[in-house]
Amino acid sequence: MENPNGTGAKVLTNAEVEARVEVILAGLSLSEKVGQLTQVGGTTFIEGPKPEDVIRRGGAGSVLWLNDTQKFNALQRIAVEESPSGIPLLFALDVIHGYRTIFPVPLAMAASWDPTVPERAQAVAAKEARAAGLHWTFGPMLDIARDARWGRIVEGAGEDPHLGAAMAAAQVRGFQGDRLGAPDRVVACAKHFAGYGASDGGRDYDPVYLPEGLLRNVYFPPFHAAVEAGVGTFMSAYMDLNDVPASGNRWLLRDVLRGEWGFKGFVVSDALAVGNLVTQGFARDRRDAAFRALSAGLDMDMASNTYPEHLEELVDSGALSVELIDDAVRAILAVKVRMGLFEQPYADEGLLEQVVASPEHRTAARLAAQRSMVLLRNEGALLPLDKGIKNLAVIGTLANSKSATEGSWMVFGHIPAAVTVLEGIRAKLPDATITYAPGPEIEREFPSMFDILMPDPNKPAPQTPEQAEVAFQQAVDTARGADLVVMVLGEHANMSGEAASRASLDLPGRQEELLKAVVALGKPVVLVLLNGRPLSITWAAENVPAIVEAWEPGTEGGHAVADILFGDVNPGGKLPVTFPRKGSHAPLYYARNLTHSPEGSRAYNPRYWDGLPTPLYPFGFGLSYTTFEIANVSVSTARMKVGETLTVTADVTNTGRVAGDEVVQLYIHQRAGSDTRPMRELKGFERVTLQPGETRTVTFQLGPSALRYWSTSRGAWVQDAAEFDIWVGSDSLATLHAEFRVES
């Protein structure tokens, strides 16, 4: 049997991989072993030795911050032909939602509520990345995020552990295929372990304080799903978790990840994180940082140079055992063996352009964008628009921005090549008069660190206030001359992602002011949002008749938006995260615990005296150009024993005039138990496509894995004998109800 990576080598069994690793390990000096635990930058952002020199002496096992096939091969030749061990390098990069063909950002793909969307997307990303010479991606990001102010919410699947776990497993399958070393695939990396999305105040990098129950019930499930799906590597998080930095947290990395879950791969730090243990006040100095990180179970040091500085001396002094070093090296060598790097360490320098030329990749990107978009409002059935319209204005600085369309977290050196919303509309209506005005520019108040590290030499100077006012008036005048206006508003790509947290969720700059001015003209207005997080669009939700959440939709985003606006595609996405009315309401999420004064009770206090605390749009929400009815919820038994499984069914009917998709969602509530439980928890979902008048029965299973939870009072996993509520519907406010009882 040939190796699935296409090298022609025999596929190795686990025992054969282990045996080969032991042979390689036995021939390594301590210095060479430490080299395998070291990741160096192919492009130097910080002072240090040249990567060529480090690799030549066997001081590196992996390279990041490089995106150049010829340079990959040049460095690989040094590793294989000139270093003492001859062990090939792993080349790694953040391939988050596409390599050359860019798919919707992960938060958007989660809005599809269709795990095949991210699985197909990451399979394409892996194929292109592998053709470029990459072996390893720092994705998927699996952090649950319930605070929309946190910038990295864009990289994950939102607020819910059940949806997040489904998306996690799908992305691992997409990146890796059916096993490590599958053809045209890369090694995935589950990050950031763990709790990173719950940072204080939504501020990136700030400490996290989470009780064990929340970690195990909410923040761990996507990571555990990744382990179950066979993920090859993990990345530790930057921040303190309950006063212990994740990169030095033995409980996380050894007790839970390896001990409880049986993870066999290796753990890499986030960039510079081992050295940062000193900055965080956890380690006394860099020697202590190296000791604490490796002892805790962190195998590879990402570019901080702390391991190569101190691990050999720590072993020589007896502070660390060589067996601990060997265990870490074994896991890294096993990945290299499975990937076939010893048989084929070099990339075909002519392959990438052939791979990215595949039209199927753009088709897949367009489909993913279509399935990710969410219709938030459609008063008077303004959408879909009539293709016969003759005079349409497109307004907004994001409407013709390729970078805003493709979104945050592009690979190094990527040149944006997206179809913008303006271009998509013009392609859809070639005979119409389509005018465009960007309006005032929007900018971050403080620049992105990535903009500082990698400045764009072609970026124009910021507008003066006078220029912004002229642009504002030109946009209003352009809208005044049209029969219908499409406003494209939201955030630039650098306004979400790492180091891109916000204090406010309002539309940046003068966008809402411009929206109000255009709406005041009395024209029909459609609002298209390009953004990487929920935004507080309360005024728009009350005054703009049609709103489409397009997220950051990727390379084919403009075409996909036009497909939605003009009815070639019926939107069927649902929100994977709650939309607050104000940024000050964050964190806001649906799966809250009941209080002594719950919503709807006589004693209910609205919590805020200056405004409703309820979501602007709830988790799971999304409209369609057709209508659906969900009815006839049924449970297979009203009583069952602990450990048994019951079946829940419901009928969904398309009651409208056009075909469309509905996402049927199942929520439960345990009424009493060892601990109080959330008022609702998602435990099942299915996206179905129905023709007008068609009815489908959807089926869900509720068994021990869905009904158990980590109990704070008992310090263990429990499944209580208790009464349960069930709701089935189209969002987290579903009203179709049933109940059952679990008996001991």
N, C-alpha and C positions, 0 to 999 in steps of 0.2 A: 504494500500500500504506500502511495506517495504521501509526502508531507503536505498538509493542507495549505502551507504557506507558499507552495509552488516551487520549492527548491528541488524537488525530486527525492529528497531524503525520506527515509522511513519514518512514519509517525511513531513516536516513542510512548510507551506506557509510563505510568507514574513511577514504577520501579526502575525502568530504564533511565528516565530523567534523573532520578535520585542517584543512580549509580554513576552516571556521567558527571553529575555535579561533584560527587565525591572525588572522582579522578582529577578534575580540574582543581578543586580546592586543595588537594594534597600537594599540588605543585606550586602553590602560591606562598610567597613570603608574607610576613605580617604587613609590610608596607604595601604590597600589592592587594592584600585583602582590604586594607583601609581605603585604597584607591577605588575599589568596587563600591564602597559605601559613600563615595563622593560624587556629587553632581556639580559640574562647572558650567559657566556661561560661555556660549560660543561667541556672543557679542558682549563685550565688557561694559557693564553699567557702573561697576565699582572698580576701584583700583585693585590690581592683583596681577599675578603672572599670566602670560599668554596661554590660552588653552592648549595650543600645540605643544608647549613645553611641558605642561602638566601631563598631558596624555602620553607624551613620548616616554616619560619616566614611570608610566603605569599608575598615575595618580588620579585617574578619573574612570568612573564606570558609566557615566551618563553625561549628556550635554543638553542644555536648554538654551532659550533665548537666541535661537538660530533658525533661519528658514531659507536655506540655500542648498539645493541638491548637490551642486559641485563641491561646496564646502563640507557637506556631510561626508562625501566620499573621500575628500582630502584628509579630514580628521580621522575617518575610519581606517584609512591606510596606515596612518601613523600608529593607531592602536593595534591593528592586526599585524603589521609588518615591522614595526620599530619598537614597540613597548616590550618589556621583559616577558609579560604573560601572554601577549597576543590575543587577549580577550576582546571581542568587539564591543563597541559602545552602543548604548541605547540613546537614540535621539528623541527628545520629548519637546512638546509645545502645547500651548493652550488651544486646542481645537474644540471650541465650545458648541458652536452651532453651524459648522461648515468650515471647509478649508478654502477652496476657491469658489465653489457654489455655496452661497450662504442661505441657510434656512432661517425660519423665524427663531427668535431667541427662545431659550428653554421655557420661560414663563409662558410665552405664546403657545408653544407646542403643547404644554400642559392644558391650555385652554381648549384644545381639540377634544379633550377627554377620550382620546383614541390612542392607545399605546403604540399602534402600528405607525403613527406619524413620527414620533421621535426615533423609533427603531429604524425606519427607512432612511430618515435624515442622517442619523449617525452612521449608518452603513455607507452612504454616499460620502460623508465626510471622511470616514476611515479609508475608503478606496482612494480618494484623492490625496489624503495625507500620506498614505503608504507609498503611493506612486512618487511622491516628492522626496521620499527617503526617511520619513518619520516612522517611529515604531510605537510611540507611546503618547497618549493625550492626557492632559490634566483635566479630565472630565469623565463622568458627569458630576456637576455640583448638586449635592443632595440635601442641602441645608433647608429645613423648614423655616419659613419666614412669615411672621404674623405682624410685622411692623413695616408698613409700606415706605417708611422713611429710609430704611436700610437699603443702600445702593445695590447690593448684590442680590436682592430679591429677583432681579431680572434673569439670573443664571439658574434659578431653581424652578420647582414645580408649584410654589405657592405655600399655602398655610396648612394643608391637610396631610396627615401621614399615610392614609390609605391611597389617595391619589398620587402622593409623592412616591410611595413604594412601587406602584404600577409603572410610573414613568422612569424610576430608577432602573428597574429590571429591563425595561424596554431599551433604554439607552446602552446598558451594558451589552445586551444582545446585539445591538446595532454596531457598536464599536468593535466588539470582539468576535462576533459570529458565534458558532456553536462551541468553540473552545479557543484557548490561546494558540496562536499560530494558524488560525483559519486564513484562507486566501484573502488578500486585499483588506485585511483588518489590522487594527492596532490594539495595544494593551490599554484598557480603560483604567481610570483612577477615581475612586469614590472620594469626594472631598466635600467639606472640610470637617474632619471628625474631631469633635462633635459639639453642636450647640451654637455654632458661629452666628446663625441667623437670629439669635435672641440677645444680641449685644445691647447693653444699656442705652436707652434713648434712641435706638436704631442707628447709633454711631458706629461706623465701621471700625473694627479692631478693639472696641471697648470691652470691658469684662462682661462675662456672662454668669448669671447665678440662676441655676435651674435645679430644682429638687430631682432626686432620682426617678420619682414617678413620672414627671414630665419628660425627662430624658428618654426613659424606656417606652413610654406610651406614645409620645409625639415625635421626638427628635431622632430616635434611633431607627424606627422602622424602615425608612428608605435605605439606610446604610445596610441594615440586615438583609433587605431584599437584594441589594447589590452583591453581598456575599453569597446568597443563595443562587444568584444568577452566574456566579463564577468570576467576579471581578478580580483582575490580576493584582491591582495595587490600591493602596489607600494613601490619602494625604491628611496629615494632621492639621488642625486649625491653628491660627495665630494666637487667639485670645486666651486669657485666663478662664478656666471653667471651675467655678466654685473655689477660686484662689489657687488653683494649680494649672499652669499653662498647659494647653492640650499637647504641645510637643514634648512635654516632660511628664505626661500623665500616665502613670503605669496602670491605673485602673482602667482607663480607656483602651490603651494600646495592647496591654497584655491580658488583663483579667476578662474584659468584655470581648474585644475583637478576636483575640486568639483563643482564649480559654473557653468562653461561652459559645462563641459563634464558629470556632474552628477555622478561622481564616488562615490560609497557607501562603499568601503572597507576601509582598513587602510593603513597608510604610515609608513614605518620603515626607520630609518636612515641607511646609510652605517656604517661599523664598526668604532666605536669611534667618529663618525662625529659630534655628538652634543657637546661633549667636545672640539672637534677641532675648533669649532666656536671661541674659545678664541685664539687658535694658529693662526687662520687666521686673527685676528685683527678685527673681527666683533662684538664679545661680550666682555664686560669688564672683566668678570670673569665667573666661571662656573654657578653661580646663574643666571646671565644675559643670558648665553647660554641656560639654561633650559627654561627660560621665552620666549626668542625669538623663539626657535624651536617649542615649543608647541603652542605658539600664531600663528605661521605661518602655523600650520596644520600638524606638524610631530607628529604622535601618539606614536610610539615606539622607545625608545632609545636603539640602538644596542651596548650594552656592555661598554658604556663609563661611566656608573654609575652616570651620571649627573642628570637624573630625580629623582632617589631615594634620592639623596643628597639634592635636593632643591625644588621639586614640592610642598611638603606638606607645607613648610614654605612660599612659594609664595602664596598659597591659604590662609593660616592663616593670612598673612599680608594684604590680599586684592588685591595683585598685579595680581593674576590670579583668575578667578571664578571657583568654583567647577563644574559649568555647562560645562566649557571647558574640564575639566578632564573627566566628564561623557560622553561627546560626543566621545572622543577618546576611552574610555573603551568600549562603546557600539559596536563600529565597530569591536574591537578585540573579544569580547564575541560572536558577531554574527557569526564570522568565526568558532569559536570553536563549537557553537551549530550546525551549518550547517555540519560540519565535523563529527558530531556524537561522539565527544570526551567525552561528559558527559555519554553516554551510554556505550562506549567501549574505555576507555582511554589507555588500555594496548595492546602491540604488542604480537603476537604469535611468540615465540622465535624459533620455528621450521619451520616457513613458508618461510623465505628468501631462504634457500638452495633449497627448492622445486621450488620456482618461477624462480630462476636464472638457474635452470637445463633445462628449456624449450628450446628445439632446435629452436623454432620459433623466439626466441630473437636473436640468432646468425644469423639466416637467414635474419631477418630484418636489422641487422647491415651490413651484406654483401651487401644487395640490396641498402641500403642508401649510402654506400661507392661507389658502382658502379655508381650510378646515380649522384654522386657529382663530379666525376673526369672530368677534362677538357683537351681535346687534344689541345695543343697549336701549335704544328708543326709536320708535317709528310711528309717531302720531299722524293720524290721517293717512296712513299707508303711503307716505311720501316716497319711500323706497319700495321696490326698485324704481329707478329713474327710467323715463321713456328715452329710448335711444334716438328718437326723432327730435330731441331738443336741439335747437340751432344756435343758442347763444348762452354759453356757460362760463362762469368765472371760477378760477381756482385761486384761493388766497391762502397765504401762510408761508413762512420762511422754510418750513420743513417739506413743503409740497414738491420741491424740486431738489431735495438734498439726498444724494446717494448714500452718504454716510449715515444719516438719520434713518433711512429706509433699511439699511443692512443692520444697524444697531451696534451695540457695544460688544467688546471682546472679539475683535478681529485678530487673526494670526499676524505675527510680525511681518511687516512689508506688504500687507494686503492693500491693493488699490481698489477702492469701492467701485463697483460696476453694476449697481442695482438699477432696475427699471423704477423710476420714481413714480409717485402718484400722478403727477402732471403728465408724465410720459405715458403712463398706463391709460389715462383718460383720453389723451389725444389719439392713442392707437385704437381705442375702442370707438371713437367718434371722428373718423378722418375727415368728414365733410362738415363738421360743426365749427362754429367760431368759438374758440376757447382762449380766453384771455387769462393772463397770470400776473399777479402782483405778490411779492413776498411779504410786504409789510415790514415792520421793524425787526431787526435781528434779536435773537435771544442769546444770552451768554451766562455762564456760571459766574457767580460773584467771586469765587476763588477758583483759580485754574486747576485742572486735573493734573495729578502728578505725572500721568502718562503724556499729557501735552507738554509738560516741562522736559521730560526725558527724551521725548521724540517729537520735537516741534515740527509743525507743518510750514515749510518755507513759503508755500503759496497761499497761506491764509491771509485774507485781506485785513487791513486795520479795522478795529471796531468802529461802528457808526458813532458819529457825534450825536448829541441830542437833537440838533437841527436836522441832521440827515434822517434820523429815526422819525421825526415828525413829518418830513416830506414823504417818507415811505409809508407811513400810516395813512396819510391823506390820499396817496396814490392807490392804496389798497381799497379804501372806501369808495373812491371814484370808479375803480375797476368793477367793484361789485355792483355799484349803482347802474352801470351800463349793461348788466347781464340779466337774463331771465331767471337764472338759478345760480346759487353760489355753493361751491364745495370748499369748506374751510378745513385746512390740514394743520392741526395744532398739536402741541405736546412738548416733548423733550428732545434735545440733541442726543446723539449717541454717548457723548462724554458726560451726560447728566445722570446716567445710571451705570451700575457696575462697581468695581472696586474703588474705594476712596471716593464714592459719589453718593454719600448719604445726604439727605435734605432735612431741613427743619420744617419746611412747608411742603404740602402736596398740591399747591395751587399751580395753575399754568404759569410757567416762567415768563418774565418780561411783561410786555403789554398785550399779550395774546388775548386775555379775557376782555380787556378794554376794546380791542379790535373786533372781537366776536360780537360784543354788545352793539358796537357802532354799525356793523353789517346787518345784524338782525333788525335793528331799528329802521332799516331801509324798507322793510316789509316784503323782502324777497323770500322765496323758499330757500332754506339753508340746511345743508347737510354738514355735520361735523365728523371728520375722520381724525382719530387720535393715533399718533405715532409716539410711543412711550414705552419705557421699560419697567414701569411700576404703576399701581393704581394712582389716579389723580383725583383731587377733590374738585369735581366739575358740577357743583350743586346748581349754580346759575344756569349752566347749559342744560342740565337735566330737567329744568323747569321751563326753559324758554326756546330751546332749539328742537325742532320737530324730529330730526333723525340724527342718531349718533351711532357710529361704528367704531368699535375698539379694534384697531388693526395692529397694535403692539409695534414691534420692530420686525417687519415681516420678511426681510431678506432679499435676495437677488431678484426674485420675481414678484416682489411685494406690490409694485405699482400695477402690474397686470392683475394680480389677485384682488386688489382693492377695486379696480374697475369691474372685474367680474362680479363682485358683490354688489356694487352700487347699481349696476345696470341689469341685474337679475339673471345673469348667466349661471350664477351659483347662488344657492340659498344658504345664508349663513346658519351655522349650527353649533358654533363654539359656545362654551360656558365659562364663566369666570372661575379661575382656580384660586382666587384670593378675594377677600372682601374689599369693596371700595368704601372708605370712610367719607363722611361729609367734610371733614377737616383733618389736616395733618395732626392737629393736637389731639385727635381722638385715637390715634395709633398708640399702642397696638390694638387692633380690632379684628376679631375673628369669630366665626360662628360657634365653635365648639367650646363655649364657656360653661362654667359650672353655675348651677342655680344659686341664688342668694336667698336670704331670709325674706327679701322683698322682690320677688321675681317680676319680670315684665308681665303685665296683664292683671296683676293682683290689685286689690283695693288699696293696699299700702304702697304701691309702686311709686318710687321716686325716680324721675327720669335721669338721675345721676348728674346731669349738667343742668343748671338753671338757665343757661343762656343758649340752649339749642338742643335739638334732638340728638341722642347718642346712637340712634339706630343707623345701620349702614345706608349709604346712598344706593348701592347695589349689593345684594347679598351674595355670598359664596354660592357658586353653581348656577348663577343667573345668566340668561341669554335668550333673546327672542328669535323669531323666524319670520319668513314671509308667508308661512302658513300657520295653522293652529293645530294644537294637539290636545287630546283628552286622555288622561291616565285614570284608569278605573279598575274595579274588581280586584283589589288587593286581597291576597289569600295566603294563609300560612298552612303548612302541611299538618301541623299539630298545634293545639293550644297549650300542651304541656309536654315537656321532655326532660330527660335526666341530664345532669352535668356530664359533659363529654359527648353528648349526642349532637346531631345536626338536623336542622329543619330547613324546609324549602319555602321561599317566599316567591309568589308570582303576582304579576299585575299585567293588565292589558293596556297598550298604548295605541291610540287611533289618530291618524291624520284626518282632522275634521275640516281642513281647508281645501283650497283649489289647486295647489301645486305640490310637487314632491318636496320633501324636506327631511332634515335630521332632527331627532330629539334625543337628548341624553336622559335616560331614566335613572334616577338616583335613589338609593336606599339608605335611610338613616335610622339609627336606633337610639334609645335612651334606657339605661338601667335605672329603675326607680329608687332602689336602695341597695346597700351592700357593705362590704368591708370599708370602702371609701365612698365619698360622693363622686358621681360620675358626670361628665359633660351633658348638657341638656340635649345635645344631638351629636352623633358621630357618624360620618360616612362609612358605610361598610360594603357598598356595592354600587356599580354603575355600568351602564351599557349604552353605547351610542348606536341608534338604529335609524335606517333610512326607510321612509314609508311613502308610498304613492298616495294620492288623494283617496280617502275612504278606506285605506288599508289599515288592518289591525294586526298587531303582533303581541304575543305574550312573551314577556321577559321573565327570566328565572334567576333567583339569587339563592346562594347557600349561606346559612348562618350556623357555624359550628364553633368548636372550642377556640380556634385561633381568632375568630372575630369577637368572641364574647369574653375572653379573658383579658386581664390587664394587670399591670404591676401595682400592687397595693402598698401604699405608704404605711398604713397602720400595721400590716403584717410583714412588710419587707420581703415580699415574694410575689410570684405570679399566682393569681387566683382566678377561678371562675366561680362566681357566687351563685347560690340558689336565689333567684330573684325574679321579679316581674319586669317585663320589658315592653316598651312602646316601639312601634315600627311606623315610619312614615315613608311613603313612596311618592315621588313627584319630580318636578323639573328643576328644583333648586333647593337650597337648605331651609326654605320656609314651607316645604311641602305639607299639605294638610290631609292627604289620603292616609288613613290610620288603621292599624291593626295592633294586636298585642299577643303576647305569649308568656308562659311562665317556665322557668327552669327550676327543677326540683332536685334536691340532694338524694 
